[in-house]
Amino acid sequence: MKNNTEAHSNDVTEHPRDDKPRPYLCTVCNKRFTWMRGLNRHRKRHTEENWYSCTQCEKRFCSQSSLSSHMIGHSSKYKCIECGNCFQSNRDLMTHKLSHSGERPFECSVCSKRFTTSSNLAVHSRVHSGEKPYRCHLCEKAFSRSGTLNTHVRVHTREKPYKCEVCNQAFSRYHHLTMHKRVHTGEKPYKCQVCNQAFSQSQHLSAHKTVHTGVKPYRCSLCNKSFSRSSHLQTHKLHLHSNRRPYHCFFCGMQFKSSVQLKRHVRVHTDAKPYSCRHCSDRFRWFSQLKRHLLKSHNEGTWFTCNMCEKKFLTSHELKLHLFQHEDVKPYVCSECPKRFCTAAELKSHQLVHTDYKQFCCVLCSKYFKRKRGVVRHFKRCAKKLGCSRPFLF
C-alpha cells in the first residue's frame, strides 16, 4: 500500500487564538486536542490503521469524510479546460482560473504585492504585522501558518510519514520525497535555457545560472575567493579554513566536518546501497556508480567528451578538471607555499604537509594519522599483530 498521506492536517485548531481547553492527549507525540474525534483521527497517523485510499490517485486519508470530499474532485462537473483539474464547487473553479489568467485582484496595502485569493493575502499580511498565531505546544515556537506548524512538530515527534517505495527511506515532507524519487527515476525537470543542462531541483538550476552570469557576490574574508551562494561560502570556510570536525564515525573513529560526509562514510561500514537501477536489479553505494552504470549498461544519459583526447566523463565538472591537464592550468594555490594544483582535492591533500592535525584514528590502538591510507595500512598491521580478524571495512 502506498504511503502517501493526507495533504492537509486538522491536528491544529482552526482558530488558534482562542483559549479552548485541549484535554485529549496523544501518548505517542504529546499532541493535545479539543475533541476526542480529533485525537482518534490523529492516532491513525501513528498506527496507519483503517486508512482510506483514493482509487483514482495515490493519496490516502484517515477519515471517510475526507476521502469522500476528495473523490468529488475526480468526478466533479467543475473542470478546468486549461489543465483538466476538477473542483468541488464553481467558486473553487473560478479561483483556480485566476492562476491561468494571471489576474491578482487582492493587493497588499503595505508592499503592493498582489494575490489571487483573499486568504493568501491574509497570510501574507502577517509578514508585515509579525503575527504568528500558531504556536508549538512543545517548544513554544510560533508560526504564521498552520501547515508550517504541523511540519515543525515532526521535528519533536521524529515522524516521517512519507516513505520511498524503492529504498524505504522516509521523509517528514512530501516535497522532500518527491525530490528524492528523482534519484531513482533520473527525472530532471529543470533545464537551463542557455546550455540545456538539466537538473532535478530548482535550487540547483538557480545555482547553475551563475555560471553564465559570472556573478559571485559572496567573498571569503580569509582568501578573497568569491562564491555565487552564501551556503557555498560557509562550506568553503568550514572545509578549508577550519580544523573543527565534530562528527565522529561510530565504527572507526574517523572525524568529519559535516553530517553529510559522515552519512556517506558510514555506508562503507554498513555496505548500504541506497541507489538501485530501474532497469535491472543492480544496486550501488554511490550515485556516481549508478550514473556510470546507466551510461555503460543501458545507454541512458550523456557522456561529456574531451575534444583533445576523446576521453569521456560523467559530469561537466570532471571534464573541466581534466581540461586543466591539457592547458597546464593549476588554479588552486597553497597559502603556505608557492605550489599550485589542478584540483581542490590535490590542494587539500597537500596542505596536510603544513599542519600537525591528524584526523584518522586506528580503533585498535588509538594512534592518529594525517591520511586515510596511512591508518588503513597501520590497521592491517595492528590487527595481524593482535591476531584478530579485520572487524571494520574501510
Sequence and secondary structure as in RCSB ss.txt:
>XXXX:A:sequence
MKNNTEAHSNDVTEHPRDDKPRPYLCTVCNKRFTWMRGLNRHRKRHTEENWYSCTQCEKRFCSQSSLSSHMIGHS
SKYKCIECGNCFQSNRDLMTHKLSHSGERPFECSVCSKRFTTSSNLAVHSRVHSGEKPYRCHLCEKAFSRSGTLN
THVRVHTREKPYKCEVCNQAFSRYHHLTMHKRVHTGEKPYKCQVCNQAFSQSQHLSAHKTVHTGVKPYRCSLCNK
SFSRSSHLQTHKLHLHSNRRPYHCFFCGMQFKSSVQLKRHVRVHTDAKPYSCRHCSDRFRWFSQLKRHLLKSHNE
GTWFTCNMCEKKFLTSHELKLHLFQHEDVKPYVCSECPKRFCTAAELKSHQLVHTDYKQFCCVLCSKYFKRKRGV
VRHFKRCAKKLGCSRPFLF
>XXXX:A:secstr
      SS   S SSTTS     EE TTT  EESSHHHHHHHHHHHH  S EE SSSS EESSHHHHHHHHHHHH
 SEE TTT  EESSHHHHHHHHHHHH    EE TTT  EESSHHHHHHHHHHHH    EE TTT  EESSHHHHH
HHHHHHH    EE TTT  EESSHHHHHHHHHHHH    EE TTT  EESSHHHHHHHHHHHH    EE TTT  
EESSHHHHHHHHHHHS     EE TTT  EESSHHHHHHHHHHHHT   EE SSSS EESSHHHHHHHHHHHS  
S  EE TTT  EESSHHHHHHHHHHHHT   EE SSSS EESSHHHHHHHHGGG     EE TTT  EESSHHHH
HHHHHHHHHHHT    S  
